[in-house]
Amino acid sequence: MKNILLSSAVAVLLLTGCGEDKKETTAAVNEAKTEAVQKQEPAKVEEKEQTRIEVVTQAAKDASDTVAKAASDVKQTVTTAASKVSEQASTVVKEASKEVEEVATKVQEATTSAVSSTVEKTKEVVADVSKEASAAVAAVTETKQEEAKPTINAQALYATCAGCHGANGEKPALGKSQVIKGWDKQKVITALNGYKDGSYGGAMKGIMKGQVATKSDAEIDALADLISKF
């Protein structure tokens, strides 16, 4: 009986000690776990921070790459568009230059034609004006010459001839000369000038020379004109 009680007491003591040891052990384990967790938490936080930084960095890199690619695409697009615009502008300029040259050529041709036509018309006008001016000058000159001529009374001049040739030149002078009625003007002038210089005349040559010796060319012309009208 005593042994049983002793064994029971020992067992109680052992169980009590074991329980305390177990509690201590459990507390130690919990403390260790807590300590491990506390040690792990900064590491996890640091790891999370590192992960976050990496994610942000990668995102920034991706964004930068995207922006760079977009910028490159935009640059390429702008370059292509600028090249097309430049080509179109060059084409437009060439076409405009060609049109300007064609217009300039047409204007020059039209101008040349107009100038040529104007020159020809001007020449014609000048020629016409020159002719008219020459005719006017000739008319004025003739008028002045006529005005400058002394007035000749052919009938009075012929009065000295009428005694021998008759009032209308119908008689042969002194019955010896030719009848001068019906002579033309030039024939009369030739005869009178011939009497005057001694190259013409027959039986009446001596008498006629004295009659016409003092006659001027204008007077002879006036006499011939009058006689040619008998």
ZIFENQUI-V788857 format. One record per pair of residues at least 6 apart in sequence whose C-alpha atoms are under 6 Angstrom apart, sorted by sequence separation. I is the first residue (numbers start at 1). J is the second residue. If there is no record, write none. Layout:
{{I;J} {I;J}}
This chain:
{{165;171} {172;178} {194;200} {165;172} {172;179} {165;173} {171;179} {164;173} {170;179} {169;180} {170;181} {169;181} {196;209} {195;209} {196;212} {196;213} {189;224} {188;224} {185;224} {185;225} {185;228} {184;228} {183;228} {181;230} {168;230} {154;222} {154;223}}
